[in-house]
């Protein structure tokens, strides 16, 4: 059984709090290779050699303008030439942890996103309070209904260096926002004093898994070195519900044979599941398109 750093069963902590911190999901011999690969990728992004990056001033995609980088996209893209990321993403430790948290078998996993969060160089950058899949201005009744949809996946941050960037409101994934929370998320989303907020402290090698419907934000400190692996897996049971959130990041390169050839065996079935989800999501989108009348 997987346990949180405070000794609780990890699944129970995740269900109750909406997040859980876990040790030792990076093999000791992989930490330095991951750091070295991260440094090479960060340099490419900051130098403009790698264009898939997130810029200070823009919290959500598309990230088209800026110079100071706070995130690097698509670490599995073969153009980066860093196979250690796929090795870790598909490692036994990570696969087993995700399966336990989602209560699924490895063959039911759906490959999704793998990015990196880094410290800006010029200034601190605040991300707003948000839920990933629910917009701040939705009415309370709609928010309540959206929160009833099973999550069908998990995302996580794995710190390659000590960091304290993520803030969450524990257990907020279970409920609609309070009036004060709603006011903050709509009118003052950069507020640094959300009631009940908790700053998440990670030591190098630790991972925080979290439900992306939890109220959360982050502060990117320019003075503190950060290289955090930011990734997600879904499940085949309802992975199509995650399609809009996943495909907004532009994953056409995953359809190429050169990408498929880089996958370790543990990721071959999750990749096939991703392709099936993409096809299903496209079919559903086409079915919802209005039929135009012909004269």
N, C-alpha and C positions, 0 to 999 in steps of 0.2 A: 504493500500500500504506500502511496505517496503522501508525504506529510509537509505541512507548511513550516516555515521557520519558527513559528511559535508552538509547534508540536501538535497541531490539530490535523485530522485527515484533510488533505488538500481539497477534495471534492466538497466536503461539508463547508469549509471556509469560503470556497468560491461561491457556493450556492447562497450562503448567508450574507456575506459581505460584498460580493460582486468582484472580489479580487483576492489573490493569494500569492505570497512570496515563497519561492522554492529554491533550495540550494542544489548545486552539483549537477546541472543539466548540460554543462560543458565538461568534457573529459579534460583532465589536467594537461594532456599533451596537445590539446587543440586550442587552448587559450592564446598562446603566443602566435600561432599561425593565423588565428582569427584577427588578432590585433594588427599583425603585419599586413594582412589583406585589407583590413579596414583603413589603415593609414594610406595605403596606395590608392584606394577608391576615393577617400576624402580629398586627397591631393588632386586627383583627376577632376572631381566635382568643383573644387575651389578654383582650379586653373582654367575651367571651362572646357576641358577635354571630354568630360562626361556631362551631357546636357540634361539628363534626367535627374533633376535636383529641386529642392524646395528652397524658396527664397524668403528671407526676413521681410515681414510686412504682409505676407499672404499666408493665411493659416490653412486654407483648403485648396484643392485643385480647381482649376489649372494654375500651375506655378510658372508663369511666363515672363515675369519681370523682376529684376533685382540683381544684386551682386553678392550679397552676404548669404551664405548657405547654412540652412539649419537641418537639412535632411537630404539623403541620397536615395534615389529610387532604383528598384529592380536589380538587387544584388545577384539574382540568379541568371541575369542576362549573360549569355556566353561571350558577348563583346567585352565584358569586363575581365574575363579570363581569370576568375577567382573561384575555382572549384571547391575550396574549403567551405564556402557558405552553404552549398548544396549538401556537402558531407555532414555538416552540423544540423542543418534543417531536417535532413532525413535520418538523423542518428537514432539509434535505439532508445537512448535516453529521452529525446524530445518526442518521438513517436509514442512511446509508452506513456509519457506524462499527459500528452494531449488526449490519448485514448481514454485514460482514466478520468480525466476531467470531463470529457464529453460522454463518457460511458458508451463508447463505440469500439468496434474492432478496427485494426489497421486498414483493412480493405474497404472500410466505410469512410475513410478520411478523404477530404477534398483539398488538393493543393491550392494555395491562394497567394497571399502577398508576402514579400520579403524585402524590407527596406532598412534604412539605417538613420538614426537620429543623432545629430552632431551639434557641438557648440558653435554658434556664430562667432566670427572673429572681431566684428566691429562694435557690437552693442548687444545687450540682452534683448530677448524676444519673448513676449508673452502670447501664448495661445489662449483663446477664450474658453470659458466654461461651455461644455457642449455634451450632447450624446451623439455618437457617430451617425446613427441611422434615423434620428428624430429631430426635426428642425425646431429651433427655439420657440417660434411663434405659433406652433400648432395649438389648437384649443385643448383644454384639459380632457374633454371626452375623447378626442382623437388620440391624445397622448396615452390615455389609459388603455385604449384598444391596441395601440401599437406595442405597448409594453407586454401585452398578453401573448404576442407571437413568440414561440420558442426561439432561443438564440441560435441554435444550430451551428455553433462554432465558438472559437475563442481566439483572442489575440494576446500578444505578450511583448514585453520589453526585456531583453537580456543585456545586462550591463557588462561591457568589457573593461570599464573602469568604474570606481565608486561614483555614485551620482544620487541626486535628490531632486529631480526635475518634475516628477509627476505628482499631481494633487488629485485626490478623489474624495467623494462624499460616500462613505461606506453605506451599503444597502440601498442606495438610491435607485438601483436598477429595478427594484421591486415596485416602485410607486411613482405616481405623478409628482411633480414638483410642488413644494409649498409655495404660497404666494410670494414669500421673500426670495426663494430660489428662482421662481419664474421672473420676477422683476430683475434680478441680477443677470440671468442668462439673456434676457431680451434687451435690457437697458444699460447694464454695466458689466458686460461679459469678461472684462479683464480684472474684475474685483479680486483683490488678494485676501479678502476676509469673508469668504462664503461660510455660513453657519455649518458647523460639523465637518469642515474640511480636514483631510489628513494628508500630510506630506509623506510620500513613499520614499524611504531610504534604501538604496540598493548597494550592496558591496559587489566588487568585481566578481563576475561569474554567477550572480544571483539573477533570478527571473521573476518578474511579476506578471502573472496572467490576469486578465481582467475582462469582464463583460463590457462590451463597448456601449451598452446602454446606461452604464453608470455615469453619473455626472463627474466629469473630469476635465482637467486642463493641465498645462505644463508651462514652466518657465525655463527658457534656454539661457543659461548664464555664460556669457562670453569668456569670463575669466576661468571657468572650470572645464577642463578637458572632458569631452563626452563622445563616446562611440557606443551606441546602444542598438542592438539588433532588434528590429521592430517587425514582427511577422504575425501571420495568422494561418489557421487551418479551419476548414468547415467540415460538416458531415453531409453524407449523401442523403440523409433523411429529409432534409429541407434546405439543402444548399442553394437552391434557386432563389430563396428569399434573400440571399446575400449578394446576388448578382450585381445589382445597381451599385452597391458600395464597393464591390471588388473591381468591376470593369471600368469605373470612372478613372482608374489609374492607368489605362492604356496598356493592355497585355497582348497586343497582336504578335509580338516577338515570340510568345510562347507557342505559337502555331508552327514555328519553323523546325525543320528536322534537326538542325544543328543544336537547338535547345534540348530536344528530346534525347539526343545522344549524350548530353552531359548529366542526365539524371541518374543517381544511384538507384539500384533495384528497389529500395524501400519507397521511392517516390514515383515509380512507374504507374501503380494503380491509382494513387491520389491524383496524378496528372490526368489519367483517363477519366476519372470522376469529374475533374474540372472541365474537361472538354464536353462531357455529357451535360453538365450544368449549363455551360455556355449555349449549347444547342437548345436545351429546354427553355432557357430564358429568352432566346431569340424567337422561338416559336410562340411563346406567350406574348411577347411584344407585338409580333405580327398579328396575332389574333385580336389584339386590342386596338389595332389601327382602324380608323373609320373607313367605311367603304364609300368611295366617291361615286356619285350618280353620273351616268353618261347620257348625253342628250341625243 
